[in-house]
Structures are given as C-alpha cells and as structure tokens.
C-alpha cells in the first residue's frame, strides 16, 4: 500500500529544466565548450550543474571562479521559474503525505517552491542529493528519504521527469511514474523513461492524478 508520494522538483513541480538548459549551454559555450541545447536536453537533463561542470571542465575550473559560475547559473535559472501547469490542483487533491527528492541544492528547492506558491505542501519534507554522497542516478537520496520516513520502498511512489531520476528510484526499489509535462520534453522522451524503468507515464498533471489514484487504490 502506498503511504507517501515522492516528487522530483525541477521538471515535475516547477518548469525550470528548459531555462536551466539554456543557461548552462550559453555559459558553457562562453567557456569554449561546444554543446547544443538539443544535446543537453537529450543527455544532461536531471544532472546537477556541478556534475555537468565536472564532466566538461574537470579540475581546470576551481575555486572562486567555479563558485561564481555556479551561483550565476543558479540565479539566472530561478528568476524565470514557473509551476508546472496544474500541479497545485494535484497537490491539493492528494491526501497522502508528500516529500521532494531532488538533485538540486536545498536552497534552490526551497526558493523555487516558495516562489511558485507550493511550499506549504512540503513543510519539512525536502531531501536533496547535497545531503548524501552521490546524486541521481545513484539511489542515495532516495535511500535517505526511505530511511528518514521510516517506510519500505514499496510503500512509496516516486515521480520523475528524467531518465537519471527514474534510474535512481528504480535502484532504490521504489516504483516510479515518468512525467513528460514540462516544457523541456522532446519527442521520444516517454520511451526513454519507460526504458529506464518507469511503471507508468503521465503526460499532464491530470493524467498524473489519474495514475496516482489508480495506484493508491491497489
């Protein structure tokens, strides 16, 4: 029986992924890294800014310069944040307790859910990969949530928009719904989520509500 719902943040609750992609692509291009928006959306969505920076620049970009880059990218992203269409209605209808399980820093999560007016649905329930050793696709942050909530994996259901996130939930043995209702989603993404282990796909918040109701009643 499902007792608790775990939401990813960016791309599920708030529509920041396309903005984050645009910001990172532009910033990396300025540093001489040749990367396109399509490539980012297809291959890097769901990864942390830190992971992406490490992948392309490694140890050559450290110290104050690195911190300034990450801070500026973060600030540019959160300024344009909007809630996913219909998400507040879904959160209001759900009677089960809810938490956020995100690769983003706690500051980012708290800022964007406050800015979009949905923070009151998640009081005290934000789990960030900064609290564990490894980000998604590793299961660490989901394992943390499971332990802190004192629930079994099959008593939880996760909602993720990226293959990275789906893989993390699956690795933690938590059933996961793939969500494709954010603006950054490209054709073929639904199949990627299925291939990563999503048990159901929801293309809109209305569909997500239907899927959740069906799973909760089992």
Secondary structure, DSSP 8 states (H G I E B T S, - for coil): ---EEEE-SBTTTB--HHHHHHHHHHHHHHTT----HHHHHHHTTTS-HHHHHHHHHGGGS-HHHHHHHHHHHHHHHHTT--B-TTHHHHHHH--SEEEEEESS-HHHHHHHHHHTT-GGGGTT-EEEGGGSSS-TTSSHHHHHHHHHHT--GGGEEEEESSHHHHHHHHHTT-EEEEE--STT--TTHHHHHHHHT-SEEESSHHHHHHHHHHHHT-
